[in-house]
Amino acid sequence: MIAVNLYYRGTDGHARQFAEEMEQSGIADAIRKEPGNLRYMYFQPIGDPETVLLIDAWENQAAIDAHHASPMMVQLAALRVKFDLHMEAERFVSEVYEADNQYIRR
C-alpha cells in the first residue's frame, strides 16, 4: 500500500469548505470507487482550523498514476484554486511488522 497524507492549508475556513465541497459534490466518492483506492478520508487537526488532512491510500503506484490521469483531477484542481489552497504532501509505503500487533487493541 502507498499512503499519501496531503495537508491542505488556507485561510478563512477555506480548507474545510474545500473538503465539504469534495464530499457534497460526489468527487470524493468517485475517487473512492476508483480501482486500487483503499482510503480517501478528510480530517481536521484539533487546534488548527485552517488545515485539513487528506489520507489517500492506494494499492500501488499504477493505481495512483491512473487516478492522476482521471477526470476527477481536473475538478479537484479547480477546487484547490477556487479555495486558494496550498499543500504539503507526505508519502508512505506500508510494510507488515508483526511485532506491532502486541500494541494494537482490536
C-alpha positions in Angstrom: 0.0 0.0 0.0 1.1 3.6 -0.7 -0.4 6.2 1.5 -0.2 9.9 0.9 -1.0 12.5 3.6 -2.0 15.7 2.0 -2.2 18.8 4.2 -4.5 21.4 2.6 -3.9 24.9 4.1 -5.9 28.0 3.5 -7.5 31.0 5.3 -11.0 31.9 6.5 -12.1 28.3 6.7 -11.4 27.6 3.0 -9.6 24.2 3.6 -12.7 22.8 5.4 -15.0 24.3 2.7 -12.9 22.6 0.1 -13.3 19.2 1.9 -17.0 19.7 2.3 -17.4 20.5 -1.4 -15.4 17.5 -2.3 -17.8 15.4 -0.3 -21.0 17.1 -1.3 -20.2 17.2 -5.0 -19.6 13.5 -5.1 -16.0 13.9 -6.3 -14.6 12.2 -3.1 -17.0 9.3 -3.5 -16.0 8.9 -7.2 -12.3 8.8 -6.2 -13.1 6.1 -3.5 -14.6 4.0 -6.2 -11.6 4.1 -8.5 -9.7 0.8 -8.9 -7.0 0.5 -6.4 -8.2 3.1 -3.9 -8.1 1.9 -0.3 -8.8 5.1 1.6 -9.8 8.6 0.9 -10.7 10.4 4.1 -10.5 14.0 5.3 -9.6 15.1 8.9 -9.2 18.4 10.6 -6.4 18.7 13.2 -7.5 19.8 16.7 -6.3 23.4 17.2 -5.7 24.1 13.5 -8.9 25.2 11.8 -7.1 26.3 8.7 -5.7 22.9 7.8 -7.4 19.8 6.5 -5.6 16.5 6.2 -6.5 14.0 3.5 -5.3 10.4 4.0 -5.2 9.0 0.5 -4.2 5.3 0.2 -3.7 3.2 -2.9 -2.8 -0.5 -3.7 0.2 0.5 -5.8 1.8 3.3 -7.9 -0.1 2.2 -11.0 -3.4 3.0 -9.2 -2.1 6.4 -8.2 -1.0 7.1 -11.8 -4.4 6.1 -13.1 -6.0 8.4 -10.5 -3.8 11.3 -11.5 -4.9 10.8 -15.1 -8.6 10.7 -14.3 -11.2 13.4 -14.9 -11.6 13.9 -11.2 -8.1 15.5 -11.0 -9.3 18.4 -13.2 -12.3 19.0 -10.9 -10.1 18.7 -7.8 -7.5 21.1 -9.2 -10.2 23.6 -9.9 -11.5 23.4 -6.3 -8.0 23.9 -5.0 -7.7 27.1 -7.0 -11.3 28.2 -6.0 -10.4 28.0 -2.3 -6.8 29.2 -2.8 -5.3 26.2 -1.0 -1.6 25.4 -0.5 -0.5 21.8 0.0 2.2 19.7 1.7 2.5 16.0 1.0 4.0 13.1 2.8 4.3 9.6 1.2 4.5 6.3 3.0 4.9 2.7 1.8 3.5 0.1 4.1 5.2 -2.9 5.4 3.9 -5.6 7.7 5.7 -5.7 11.1 4.1 -8.4 13.2 5.6 -7.2 16.5 3.4 -4.1 16.3 0.3 -6.3 16.8 1.1 -6.6 20.5 0.4 -2.8 20.9 -2.8 -2.7 18.8 -6.1 -3.2 20.5 -8.7 -4.7 18.2 
